[in-house]
């Protein structure tokens, strides 16, 4: 039986949240095209993020 254990999160070495980081949300970021669903967290308002789908739909959550 071959078992591989890694210490990295599934999103890669930086992890999903760290890779997107906390940025100041702008309309330009919310309108961008993505290859898979992406969450972008806001730096000025902790807890606020936008989830962007492949169809280009942006959903804000708090």
Predicted model as a PDB file, atoms N, CA, C, CB and O in Angstrom, pLDDT in the B-factor column:
MODEL        1                                                                  
ATOM      1  N   UNK A   1       0.845  -1.176   0.000  1.00 43.00           N  
ATOM      2  CA  UNK A   1       0.000   0.000   0.000  1.00 43.00           C  
ATOM      3  C   UNK A   1       0.892   1.242   0.000  1.00 43.00           C  
ATOM      4  CB  UNK A   1      -0.962  -0.004   1.222  1.00 43.00           C  
ATOM      5  O   UNK A   1       1.793   1.368   0.829  1.00 43.00           O  
ATOM      6  N   UNK A   2       0.632   2.155  -0.936  1.00 43.00           N  
ATOM      7  CA  UNK A   2       1.437   3.369  -1.067  1.00 43.00           C  
ATOM      8  C   UNK A   2       0.661   4.549  -0.487  1.00 43.00           C  
ATOM      9  CB  UNK A   2       1.813   3.634  -2.557  1.00 43.00           C  
ATOM     10  O   UNK A   2      -0.404   4.904  -0.992  1.00 43.00           O  
ATOM     11  N   UNK A   3       1.187   5.146   0.558  1.00 36.00           N  
ATOM     12  CA  UNK A   3       0.532   6.284   1.200  1.00 36.00           C  
ATOM     13  C   UNK A   3       1.462   7.479   1.173  1.00 36.00           C  
ATOM     14  CB  UNK A   3       0.122   5.947   2.651  1.00 36.00           C  
ATOM     15  O   UNK A   3       2.626   7.380   1.563  1.00 36.00           O  
ATOM     16  N   UNK A   4       0.939   8.628   0.704  1.00 34.00           N  
ATOM     17  CA  UNK A   4       1.723   9.853   0.666  1.00 34.00           C  
ATOM     18  C   UNK A   4       1.096  10.867   1.615  1.00 34.00           C  
ATOM     19  CB  UNK A   4       1.806  10.421  -0.780  1.00 34.00           C  
ATOM     20  O   UNK A   4      -0.106  11.126   1.548  1.00 34.00           O  
ATOM     21  N   UNK A   5       1.903  11.435   2.491  1.00 34.00           N  
ATOM     22  CA  UNK A   5       1.436  12.444   3.425  1.00 34.00           C  
ATOM     23  C   UNK A   5       2.194  13.736   3.157  1.00 34.00           C  
ATOM     24  CB  UNK A   5       1.622  11.979   4.898  1.00 34.00           C  
ATOM     25  O   UNK A   5       3.424  13.751   3.104  1.00 34.00           O  
ATOM     26  N   UNK A   6       1.437  14.826   2.989  1.00 34.00           N  
ATOM     27  CA  UNK A   6       2.080  16.125   2.794  1.00 34.00           C  
ATOM     28  C   UNK A   6       1.629  17.078   3.879  1.00 34.00           C  
ATOM     29  CB  UNK A   6       1.760  16.703   1.398  1.00 34.00           C  
ATOM     30  O   UNK A   6       0.550  16.924   4.450  1.00 34.00           O  
ATOM     31  N   UNK A   7       2.462  18.063   4.157  1.00 37.00           N  
ATOM     32  CA  UNK A   7       2.115  19.069   5.159  1.00 37.00           C  
ATOM     33  C   UNK A   7       1.500  20.295   4.502  1.00 37.00           C  
ATOM     34  CB  UNK A   7       3.351  19.470   5.968  1.00 37.00           C  
ATOM     35  O   UNK A   7       1.081  21.222   5.195  1.00 37.00           O  
ATOM     36  N   UNK A   8       1.439  20.310   3.172  1.00 34.00           N  
ATOM     37  CA  UNK A   8       0.864  21.448   2.463  1.00 34.00           C  
ATOM     38  C   UNK A   8      -0.640  21.312   2.369  1.00 34.00           C  
ATOM     39  CB  UNK A   8       1.468  21.579   1.068  1.00 34.00           C  
ATOM     40  O   UNK A   8      -1.141  20.197   2.228  1.00 34.00           O  
ATOM     41  N   UNK A   9      -1.390  22.428   2.442  1.00 40.00           N  
ATOM     42  CA  UNK A   9      -2.833  22.377   2.241  1.00 40.00           C  
ATOM     43  C   UNK A   9      -3.147  21.941   0.811  1.00 40.00           C  
ATOM     44  CB  UNK A   9      -3.474  23.748   2.542  1.00 40.00           C  
ATOM     45  O   UNK A   9      -2.279  21.986  -0.061  1.00 40.00           O  
ATOM     46  N   UNK A  10      -4.391  21.520   0.572  1.00 44.00           N  
ATOM     47  CA  UNK A  10      -4.798  21.047  -0.753  1.00 44.00           C  
ATOM     48  C   UNK A  10      -4.639  22.115  -1.825  1.00 44.00           C  
ATOM     49  CB  UNK A  10      -6.235  20.579  -0.717  1.00 44.00           C  
ATOM     50  O   UNK A  10      -4.447  21.777  -2.993  1.00 44.00           O  
ATOM     51  N   UNK A  11      -4.713  23.390  -1.466  1.00 44.00           N  
ATOM     52  CA  UNK A  11      -4.616  24.473  -2.437  1.00 44.00           C  
ATOM     53  C   UNK A  11      -3.207  24.752  -2.910  1.00 44.00           C  
ATOM     54  CB  UNK A  11      -5.181  25.709  -1.860  1.00 44.00           C  
ATOM     55  O   UNK A  11      -3.022  25.571  -3.811  1.00 44.00           O  
ATOM     56  N   UNK A  12      -2.216  24.110  -2.344  1.00 46.00           N  
ATOM     57  CA  UNK A  12      -0.837  24.344  -2.734  1.00 46.00           C  
ATOM     58  C   UNK A  12      -0.021  24.791  -1.548  1.00 46.00           C  
ATOM     59  CB  UNK A  12      -0.758  25.375  -3.846  1.00 46.00           C  
ATOM     60  O   UNK A  12      -0.492  24.734  -0.412  1.00 46.00           O  
ATOM     61  N   UNK A  13       1.205  25.240  -1.796  1.00 46.00           N  
ATOM     62  CA  UNK A  13       2.090  25.595  -0.695  1.00 46.00           C  
ATOM     63  C   UNK A  13       1.595  26.755   0.154  1.00 46.00           C  
ATOM     64  CB  UNK A  13       3.428  25.924  -1.230  1.00 46.00           C  
ATOM     65  O   UNK A  13       1.828  26.773   1.362  1.00 46.00           O  
ATOM     66  N   UNK A  14       0.923  27.712  -0.445  1.00 47.00           N  
ATOM     67  CA  UNK A  14       0.477  28.878   0.316  1.00 47.00           C  
ATOM     68  C   UNK A  14      -0.934  28.707   0.847  1.00 47.00           C  
ATOM     69  CB  UNK A  14       0.551  30.120  -0.541  1.00 47.00           C  
ATOM     70  O   UNK A  14      -1.339  29.465   1.728  1.00 47.00           O  
ATOM     71  N   UNK A  15      -1.698  27.746   0.351  1.00 49.00           N  
ATOM     72  CA  UNK A  15      -3.091  27.585   0.765  1.00 49.00           C  
ATOM     73  C   UNK A  15      -3.972  28.560   0.013  1.00 49.00           C  
ATOM     74  CB  UNK A  15      -3.240  27.790   2.281  1.00 49.00           C  
ATOM     75  O   UNK A  15      -3.500  29.587  -0.475  1.00 49.00           O  
ATOM     76  N   UNK A  16      -5.242  28.240  -0.080  1.00 52.00           N  
ATOM     77  CA  UNK A  16      -6.148  29.076  -0.871  1.00 52.00           C  
ATOM     78  C   UNK A  16      -6.281  30.483  -0.295  1.00 52.00           C  
ATOM     79  CB  UNK A  16      -7.520  28.426  -0.954  1.00 52.00           C  
ATOM     80  O   UNK A  16      -6.137  31.466  -1.021  1.00 52.00           O  
ATOM     81  N   UNK A  17      -6.551  30.581   0.988  1.00 49.00           N  
ATOM     82  CA  UNK A  17      -6.792  31.890   1.572  1.00 49.00           C  
ATOM     83  C   UNK A  17      -5.532  32.763   1.524  1.00 49.00           C  
ATOM     84  CB  UNK A  17      -7.276  31.740   3.013  1.00 49.00           C  
ATOM     85  O   UNK A  17      -5.612  33.959   1.244  1.00 49.00           O  
ATOM     86  N   UNK A  18      -4.400  32.175   1.791  1.00 48.00           N  
ATOM     87  CA  UNK A  18      -3.157  32.942   1.779  1.00 48.00           C  
ATOM     88  C   UNK A  18      -2.790  33.379   0.360  1.00 48.00           C  
ATOM     89  CB  UNK A  18      -2.018  32.117   2.386  1.00 48.00           C  
ATOM     90  O   UNK A  18      -2.255  34.470   0.162  1.00 48.00           O  
ATOM     91  N   UNK A  19      -3.081  32.522  -0.630  1.00 54.00           N  
ATOM     92  CA  UNK A  19      -2.732  32.871  -2.004  1.00 54.00           C  
ATOM     93  C   UNK A  19      -3.573  34.067  -2.465  1.00 54.00           C  
ATOM     94  CB  UNK A  19      -2.942  31.656  -2.948  1.00 54.00           C  
ATOM     95  O   UNK A  19      -3.051  34.991  -3.090  1.00 54.00           O  
ATOM     96  N   UNK A  20      -4.860  34.046  -2.160  1.00 55.00           N  
ATOM     97  CA  UNK A  20      -5.708  35.181  -2.529  1.00 55.00           C  
ATOM     98  C   UNK A  20      -5.398  36.367  -1.637  1.00 55.00           C  
ATOM     99  CB  UNK A  20      -7.204  34.811  -2.430  1.00 55.00           C  
ATOM    100  O   UNK A  20      -5.473  37.519  -2.065  1.00 55.00           O  
ATOM    101  N   UNK A  21      -5.055  36.081  -0.411  1.00 72.00           N  
ATOM    102  CA  UNK A  21      -4.716  37.118   0.537  1.00 72.00           C  
ATOM    103  C   UNK A  21      -5.888  38.030   0.819  1.00 72.00           C  
ATOM    104  CB  UNK A  21      -3.558  37.918   0.033  1.00 72.00           C  
ATOM    105  O   UNK A  21      -6.978  37.853   0.274  1.00 72.00           O  
ATOM    106  N   UNK A  22      -5.660  38.981   1.655  1.00 82.00           N  
ATOM    107  CA  UNK A  22      -6.670  39.982   1.954  1.00 82.00           C  
ATOM    108  C   UNK A  22      -6.310  41.222   1.147  1.00 82.00           C  
ATOM    109  CB  UNK A  22      -6.752  40.292   3.500  1.00 82.00           C  
ATOM    110  O   UNK A  22      -5.246  41.812   1.335  1.00 82.00           O  
ATOM    111  N   UNK A  23      -7.197  41.607   0.258  1.00 89.00           N  
ATOM    112  CA  UNK A  23      -6.972  42.771  -0.587  1.00 89.00           C  
ATOM    113  C   UNK A  23      -8.133  43.737  -0.423  1.00 89.00           C  
ATOM    114  CB  UNK A  23      -6.804  42.359  -2.070  1.00 89.00           C  
ATOM    115  O   UNK A  23      -9.157  43.387   0.163  1.00 89.00           O  
ATOM    116  N   UNK A  24      -7.984  44.917  -0.922  1.00 89.00           N  
ATOM    117  CA  UNK A  24      -9.093  45.864  -0.933  1.00 89.00           C  
ATOM    118  C   UNK A  24      -9.960  45.507  -2.133  1.00 89.00           C  
ATOM    119  CB  UNK A  24      -8.591  47.366  -1.000  1.00 89.00           C  
ATOM    120  O   UNK A  24      -9.518  45.597  -3.278  1.00 89.00           O  
ATOM    121  N   UNK A  25     -11.203  45.100  -1.860  1.00 89.00           N  
ATOM    122  CA  UNK A  25     -12.102  44.686  -2.931  1.00 89.00           C  
ATOM    123  C   UNK A  25     -12.453  45.866  -3.832  1.00 89.00           C  
ATOM    124  CB  UNK A  25     -13.376  44.065  -2.351  1.00 89.00           C  
ATOM    125  O   UNK A  25     -12.823  46.937  -3.352  1.00 89.00           O  
ATOM    126  N   UNK A  26     -12.335  45.659  -5.125  1.00 90.00           N  
ATOM    127  CA  UNK A  26     -12.711  46.667  -6.103  1.00 90.00           C  
ATOM    128  C   UNK A  26     -13.615  46.020  -7.146  1.00 90.00           C  
ATOM    129  CB  UNK A  26     -11.456  47.302  -6.767  1.00 90.00           C  
ATOM    130  O   UNK A  26     -13.683  44.794  -7.231  1.00 90.00           O  
ATOM    131  N   UNK A  27     -14.301  46.822  -7.930  1.00 91.00           N  
ATOM    132  CA  UNK A  27     -15.164  46.269  -8.970  1.00 91.00           C  
ATOM    133  C   UNK A  27     -14.346  45.485  -9.992  1.00 91.00           C  
ATOM    134  CB  UNK A  27     -15.951  47.389  -9.665  1.00 91.00           C  
ATOM    135  O   UNK A  27     -14.832  44.508 -10.563  1.00 91.00           O  
ATOM    136  N   UNK A  28     -13.127  45.905 -10.218  1.00 91.00           N  
ATOM    137  CA  UNK A  28     -12.264  45.206 -11.176  1.00 91.00           C  
ATOM    138  C   UNK A  28     -11.979  43.767 -10.725  1.00 91.00           C  
ATOM    139  CB  UNK A  28     -10.941  45.973 -11.355  1.00 91.00           C  
ATOM    140  O   UNK A  28     -12.004  42.845 -11.540  1.00 91.00           O  
ATOM    141  N   UNK A  29     -11.710  43.579  -9.435  1.00 89.00           N  
ATOM    142  CA  UNK A  29     -11.477  42.232  -8.907  1.00 89.00           C  
ATOM    143  C   UNK A  29     -12.744  41.380  -8.980  1.00 89.00           C  
ATOM    144  CB  UNK A  29     -10.980  42.308  -7.457  1.00 89.00           C  
ATOM    145  O   UNK A  29     -12.669  40.183  -9.260  1.00 89.00           O  
ATOM    146  N   UNK A  30     -13.892  41.981  -8.734  1.00 90.00           N  
ATOM    147  CA  UNK A  30     -15.150  41.241  -8.716  1.00 90.00           C  
ATOM    148  C   UNK A  30     -15.624  40.862 -10.109  1.00 90.00           C  
ATOM    149  CB  UNK A  30     -16.212  42.053  -8.026  1.00 90.00           C  
ATOM    150  O   UNK A  30     -16.443  39.953 -10.245  1.00 90.00           O  
ATOM    151  N   UNK A  31     -15.139  41.526 -11.144  1.00 90.00           N  
ATOM    152  CA  UNK A  31     -15.560  41.257 -12.518  1.00 90.00           C  
ATOM    153  C   UNK A  31     -14.592  40.359 -13.276  1.00 90.00           C  
ATOM    154  CB  UNK A  31     -15.723  42.552 -13.261  1.00 90.00           C  
ATOM    155  O   UNK A  31     -14.842  40.026 -14.434  1.00 90.00           O  
ATOM    156  N   UNK A  32     -13.491  39.962 -12.645  1.00 89.00           N  
ATOM    157  CA  UNK A  32     -12.491  39.177 -13.365  1.00 89.00           C  
ATOM    158  C   UNK A  32     -12.993  37.765 -13.657  1.00 89.00           C  
ATOM    159  CB  UNK A  32     -11.193  39.114 -12.564  1.00 89.00           C  
ATOM    160  O   UNK A  32     -13.830  37.234 -12.928  1.00 89.00           O  
ATOM    161  N   UNK A  33     -12.476  37.163 -14.726  1.00 91.00           N  
ATOM    162  CA  UNK A  33     -12.827  35.800 -15.115  1.00 91.00           C  
ATOM    163  C   UNK A  33     -11.930  34.837 -14.345  1.00 91.00           C  
ATOM    164  CB  UNK A  33     -12.681  35.592 -16.661  1.00 91.00           C  
ATOM    165  O   UNK A  33     -10.741  35.092 -14.153  1.00 91.00           O  
ATOM    166  N   UNK A  34     -12.518  33.727 -13.907  1.00 94.00           N  
ATOM    167  CA  UNK A  34     -11.771  32.735 -13.152  1.00 94.00           C  
ATOM    168  C   UNK A  34     -11.973  31.355 -13.770  1.00 94.00           C  
ATOM    169  CB  UNK A  34     -12.201  32.738 -11.672  1.00 94.00           C  
ATOM    170  O   UNK A  34     -12.999  31.094 -14.399  1.00 94.00           O  
ATOM    171  N   UNK A  35     -10.990  30.473 -13.587  1.00 95.00           N  
ATOM    172  CA  UNK A  35     -11.071  29.119 -14.117  1.00 95.00           C  
ATOM    173  C   UNK A  35     -11.876  28.208 -13.192  1.00 95.00           C  
ATOM    174  CB  UNK A  35      -9.672  28.551 -14.326  1.00 95.00           C  
ATOM    175  O   UNK A  35     -12.495  27.248 -13.651  1.00 95.00           O  
ATOM    176  N   UNK A  36     -11.870  28.507 -11.884  1.00 95.00           N  
ATOM    177  CA  UNK A  36     -12.683  27.767 -10.928  1.00 95.00           C  
ATOM    178  C   UNK A  36     -13.123  28.740  -9.841  1.00 95.00           C  
ATOM    179  CB  UNK A  36     -11.896  26.550 -10.322  1.00 95.00           C  
ATOM    180  O   UNK A  36     -12.570  29.834  -9.721  1.00 95.00           O  
ATOM    181  N   UNK A  37     -14.120  28.342  -9.048  1.00 95.00           N  
ATOM    182  CA  UNK A  37     -14.673  29.229  -8.023  1.00 95.00           C  
ATOM    183  C   UNK A  37     -13.557  29.761  -7.126  1.00 95.00           C  
ATOM    184  CB  UNK A  37     -15.737  28.489  -7.178  1.00 95.00           C  
ATOM    185  O   UNK A  37     -12.709  29.003  -6.656  1.00 95.00           O  
ATOM    186  N   UNK A  38     -13.571  31.071  -6.898  1.00 93.00           N  
ATOM    187  CA  UNK A  38     -12.526  31.751  -6.146  1.00 93.00           C  
ATOM    188  C   UNK A  38     -13.148  32.629  -5.072  1.00 93.00           C  
ATOM    189  CB  UNK A  38     -11.638  32.588  -7.081  1.00 93.00           C  
ATOM    190  O   UNK A  38     -14.168  33.275  -5.311  1.00 93.00           O  
ATOM    191  N   UNK A  39     -12.545  32.657  -3.900  1.00 93.00           N  
ATOM    192  CA  UNK A  39     -12.967  33.557  -2.829  1.00 93.00           C  
ATOM    193  C   UNK A  39     -11.875  34.589  -2.615  1.00 93.00           C  
ATOM    194  CB  UNK A  39     -13.264  32.775  -1.510  1.00 93.00           C  
ATOM    195  O   UNK A  39     -10.701  34.244  -2.480  1.00 93.00           O  
ATOM    196  N   UNK A  40     -12.267  35.863  -2.583  1.00 93.00           N  
ATOM    197  CA  UNK A  40     -11.322  36.949  -2.330  1.00 93.00           C  
ATOM    198  C   UNK A  40     -11.791  37.678  -1.079  1.00 93.00           C  
ATOM    199  CB  UNK A  40     -11.216  37.929  -3.560  1.00 93.00           C  
ATOM    200  O   UNK A  40     -12.919  38.169  -1.027  1.00 93.00           O  
ATOM    201  N   UNK A  41     -10.935  37.746  -0.085  1.00 94.00           N  
ATOM    202  CA  UNK A  41     -11.263  38.362   1.194  1.00 94.00           C  
ATOM    203  C   UNK A  41     -10.874  39.835   1.204  1.00 94.00           C  
ATOM    204  CB  UNK A  41     -10.566  37.624   2.336  1.00 94.00           C  
ATOM    205  O   UNK A  41      -9.857  40.224   0.630  1.00 94.00           O  
ATOM    206  N   UNK A  42     -11.697  40.648   1.866  1.00 93.00           N  
ATOM    207  CA  UNK A  42     -11.461  42.087   1.945  1.00 93.00           C  
ATOM    208  C   UNK A  42     -10.553  42.416   3.133  1.00 93.00           C  
ATOM    209  CB  UNK A  42     -12.799  42.848   2.064  1.00 93.00           C  
ATOM    210  O   UNK A  42     -10.714  41.860   4.220  1.00 93.00           O  
ATOM    211  N   UNK A  43      -9.606  43.319   2.916  1.00 93.00           N  
ATOM    212  CA  UNK A  43      -8.670  43.705   3.962  1.00 93.00           C  
ATOM    213  C   UNK A  43      -9.286  44.725   4.922  1.00 93.00           C  
ATOM    214  CB  UNK A  43      -7.399  44.271   3.342  1.00 93.00           C  
ATOM    215  O   UNK A  43      -8.993  44.696   6.118  1.00 93.00           O  
ATOM    216  N   UNK A  44     -10.124  45.614   4.424  1.00 92.00           N  
ATOM    217  CA  UNK A  44     -10.663  46.683   5.259  1.00 92.00           C  
ATOM    218  C   UNK A  44     -11.830  46.238   6.138  1.00 92.00           C  
ATOM    219  CB  UNK A  44     -11.102  47.822   4.392  1.00 92.00           C  
ATOM    220  O   UNK A  44     -12.087  46.841   7.180  1.00 92.00           O  
ATOM    221  N   UNK A  45     -12.537  45.181   5.721  1.00 92.00           N  
ATOM    222  CA  UNK A  45     -13.698  44.713   6.472  1.00 92.00           C  
ATOM    223  C   UNK A  45     -13.543  43.219   6.751  1.00 92.00           C  
ATOM    224  CB  UNK A  45     -15.019  44.997   5.694  1.00 92.00           C  
ATOM    225  O   UNK A  45     -13.931  42.393   5.924  1.00 92.00           O  
ATOM    226  N   UNK A  46     -12.981  42.865   7.905  1.00 91.00           N  
ATOM    227  CA  UNK A  46     -12.780  41.449   8.219  1.00 91.00           C  
ATOM    228  C   UNK A  46     -14.104  40.680   8.188  1.00 91.00           C  
ATOM    229  CB  UNK A  46     -12.116  41.299   9.596  1.00 91.00           C  
ATOM    230  O   UNK A  46     -15.107  41.124   8.748  1.00 91.00           O  
ATOM    231  N   UNK A  47     -14.088  39.529   7.528  1.00 92.00           N  
ATOM    232  CA  UNK A  47     -15.287  38.712   7.425  1.00 92.00           C  
ATOM    233  C   UNK A  47     -16.012  38.877   6.099  1.00 92.00           C  
ATOM    234  CB  UNK A  47     -16.217  39.043   8.542  1.00 92.00           C  
ATOM    235  O   UNK A  47     -16.852  38.047   5.752  1.00 92.00           O  
ATOM    236  N   UNK A  48     -15.703  39.932   5.349  1.00 94.00           N  
ATOM    237  CA  UNK A  48     -16.342  40.158   4.053  1.00 94.00           C  
ATOM    238  C   UNK A  48     -15.500  39.521   2.965  1.00 94.00           C  
ATOM    239  CB  UNK A  48     -16.536  41.672   3.779  1.00 94.00           C  
ATOM    240  O   UNK A  48     -14.286  39.717   2.907  1.00 94.00           O  
ATOM    241  N   UNK A  49     -16.162  38.750   2.097  1.00 94.00           N  
ATOM    242  CA  UNK A  49     -15.466  38.183   0.947  1.00 94.00           C  
ATOM    243  C   UNK A  49     -16.413  38.078  -0.226  1.00 94.00           C  
ATOM    244  CB  UNK A  49     -14.875  36.807   1.284  1.00 94.00           C  
ATOM    245  O   UNK A  49     -17.633  38.088  -0.063  1.00 94.00           O  
ATOM    246  N   UNK A  50     -15.839  37.976  -1.407  1.00 94.00           N  
ATOM    247  CA  UNK A  50     -16.619  37.776  -2.628  1.00 94.00           C  
ATOM    248  C   UNK A  50     -16.236  36.427  -3.203  1.00 94.00           C  
ATOM    249  CB  UNK A  50     -16.378  38.927  -3.668  1.00 94.00           C  
ATOM    250  O   UNK A  50     -15.056  36.084  -3.287  1.00 94.00           O  
ATOM    251  N   UNK A  51     -17.243  35.668  -3.596  1.00 94.00           N  
ATOM    252  CA  UNK A  51     -17.040  34.372  -4.230  1.00 94.00           C  
ATOM    253  C   UNK A  51     -17.386  34.538  -5.702  1.00 94.00           C  
ATOM    254  CB  UNK A  51     -17.910  33.243  -3.553  1.00 94.00           C  
ATOM    255  O   UNK A  51     -18.509  34.913  -6.040  1.00 94.00           O  
ATOM    256  N   UNK A  52     -16.422  34.260  -6.584  1.00 94.00           N  
ATOM    257  CA  UNK A  52     -16.615  34.437  -8.019  1.00 94.00           C  
ATOM    258  C   UNK A  52     -16.677  33.063  -8.676  1.00 94.00           C  
ATOM    259  CB  UNK A  52     -15.475  35.302  -8.641  1.00 94.00           C  
ATOM    260  O   UNK A  52     -15.787  32.237  -8.474  1.00 94.00           O  
ATOM    261  N   UNK A  53     -17.730  32.814  -9.466  1.00 94.00           N  
ATOM    262  CA  UNK A  53     -17.889  31.535 -10.147  1.00 94.00           C  
ATOM    263  C   UNK A  53     -17.320  31.620 -11.553  1.00 94.00           C  
ATOM    264  CB  UNK A  53     -19.368  31.119 -10.190  1.00 94.00           C  
ATOM    265  O   UNK A  53     -16.976  32.698 -12.036  1.00 94.00           O  
ATOM    266  N   UNK A  54     -17.228  30.464 -12.202  1.00 94.00           N  
ATOM    267  CA  UNK A  54     -16.701  30.410 -13.567  1.00 94.00           C  
ATOM    268  C   UNK A  54     -17.622  31.122 -14.554  1.00 94.00           C  
ATOM    269  CB  UNK A  54     -16.501  28.959 -13.999  1.00 94.00           C  
ATOM    270  O   UNK A  54     -17.170  31.548 -15.616  1.00 94.00           O  
ATOM    271  N   UNK A  55     -18.908  31.258 -14.220  1.00 93.00           N  
ATOM    272  CA  UNK A  55     -19.857  31.950 -15.085  1.00 93.00           C  
ATOM    273  C   UNK A  55     -19.735  33.472 -14.946  1.00 93.00           C  
ATOM    274  CB  UNK A  55     -21.286  31.505 -14.762  1.00 93.00           C  
ATOM    275  O   UNK A  55     -20.365  34.218 -15.695  1.00 93.00           O  
ATOM    276  N   UNK A  56     -18.925  33.926 -13.988  1.00 91.00           N  
ATOM    277  CA  UNK A  56     -18.721  35.361 -13.793  1.00 91.00           C  
ATOM    278  C   UNK A  56     -19.657  35.986 -12.765  1.00 91.00           C  
ATOM    279  CB  UNK A  56     -18.887  36.067 -15.095  1.00 91.00           C  
ATOM    280  O   UNK A  56     -19.739  37.210 -12.661  1.00 91.00           O  
ATOM    281  N   UNK A  57     -20.366  35.147 -12.001  1.00 93.00           N  
ATOM    282  CA  UNK A  57     -21.275  35.643 -10.973  1.00 93.00           C  
ATOM    283  C   UNK A  57     -20.499  35.877  -9.681  1.00 93.00           C  
ATOM    284  CB  UNK A  57     -22.443  34.649 -10.739  1.00 93.00           C  
ATOM    285  O   UNK A  57     -19.809  34.984  -9.190  1.00 93.00           O  
ATOM    286  N   UNK A  58     -20.617  37.081  -9.139  1.00 93.00           N  
ATOM    287  CA  UNK A  58     -19.939  37.429  -7.891  1.00 93.00           C  
ATOM    288  C   UNK A  58     -20.973  37.494  -6.778  1.00 93.00           C  
ATOM    289  CB  UNK A  58     -19.172  38.784  -8.019  1.00 93.00           C  
ATOM    290  O   UNK A  58     -21.971  38.208  -6.882  1.00 93.00           O  
ATOM    291  N   UNK A  59     -20.724  36.738  -5.707  1.00 95.00           N  
ATOM    292  CA  UNK A  59     -21.624  36.715  -4.550  1.00 95.00           C  
ATOM    293  C   UNK A  59     -20.852  37.201  -3.344  1.00 95.00           C  
ATOM    294  CB  UNK A  59     -22.208  35.287  -4.300  1.00 95.00           C  
ATOM    295  O   UNK A  59     -19.792  36.667  -3.017  1.00 95.00           O  
ATOM    296  N   UNK A  60     -21.385  38.216  -2.682  1.00 95.00           N  
ATOM    297  CA  UNK A  60     -20.741  38.771  -1.502  1.00 95.00           C  
ATOM    298  C   UNK A  60     -21.293  38.090  -0.253  1.00 95.00           C  
ATOM    299  CB  UNK A  60     -20.949  40.301  -1.430  1.00 95.00           C  
ATOM    300  O   UNK A  60     -22.493  37.835  -0.155  1.00 95.00           O  
ATOM    301  N   UNK A  61     -20.409  37.799   0.699  1.00 96.00           N  
ATOM    302  CA  UNK A  61     -20.818  37.179   1.969  1.00 96.00           C  
ATOM    303  C   UNK A  61     -20.097  37.874   3.104  1.00 96.00           C  
ATOM    304  CB  UNK A  61     -20.517  35.648   1.982  1.00 96.00           C  
ATOM    305  O   UNK A  61     -18.987  38.385   2.953  1.00 96.00           O  
ATOM    306  N   UNK A  62     -20.766  37.875   4.249  1.00 93.00           N  
ATOM    307  CA  UNK A  62     -20.185  38.487   5.432  1.00 93.00           C  
ATOM    308  C   UNK A  62     -20.382  37.550   6.605  1.00 93.00           C  
ATOM    309  CB  UNK A  62     -20.813  39.875   5.718  1.00 93.00           C  
ATOM    310  O   UNK A  62     -19.966  37.862   7.721  1.00 93.00           O  
TER     311      UNK A  62                                                      
ENDMDL                                                                          
END                                                                             
